């Protein structure tokens, strides 16, 4: 499975700007570049964005093994 195919399959990851970096046998790496749309009131990255990054990376890792 190609990384680009997995990335384009998720409208939510595109909305946030999450990009897959590497994908292996049960392992995935993704990145999320800080942007104004991700800021919380304290001018840091919103916790929801951080956990979405984690959730999407975990989903990619699972998909790499289980399809």
N, C-alpha and C positions, 0 to 999 in steps of 0.2 A: 504494500500500500504506500503510495507516495505522500509525502508531507503536504504538498500543495493540494491534493485532493481532500485530505482531512481538514485543512484550514478553510477551504471554500465551502465545506459542508456546514459550517457553523456560522450563522448570521450573527449570533451573540458575540463570538470571539472577534469577528470583524468589527462590530460596533464598538467594542472596547479597545481594539487595536492589538489584541494578543496574536503573536506570531510564533508558530512552532519553529524550534531551532534544530532539534535532533529527535529521532525516533528509533528505538531499538526494541529488543526482545523484553517487553514489559517495562521499558524505561522511556521517558519522554522529557524533553526540556523545552520550555516555552518562555518567551519574554514579553514584557509589557512595558512600553516606554511611557514615562510620565507625561501627561498632557493635562491641560486645564479641565477637561471634561472628567478627569479622575480625582480632582481635588476635593477634600472635605473642608469643613469650615476652618480648620486649623492650618490649611494650606499644605497638608500632607496627603499621601495617597489614601483614598477612601478604603476602609476595611473590606467593603463589598467587592471592590476591584481586586484586592489582594486574594481574597478567597475564591473569586471567580477564576483567577489565574491558576490557583491550586486545583480547583475542580476541573478545569479544562485540561491541564497537564495530566492529571490522574486519568481522565477519560481517554486521552490520547494513548497513555501507557497501557491501559486495559485493552483498548482497541488494537494495539499492536500485537497483542497475544491472542485475543479472543475474537477479533474481527468485528 
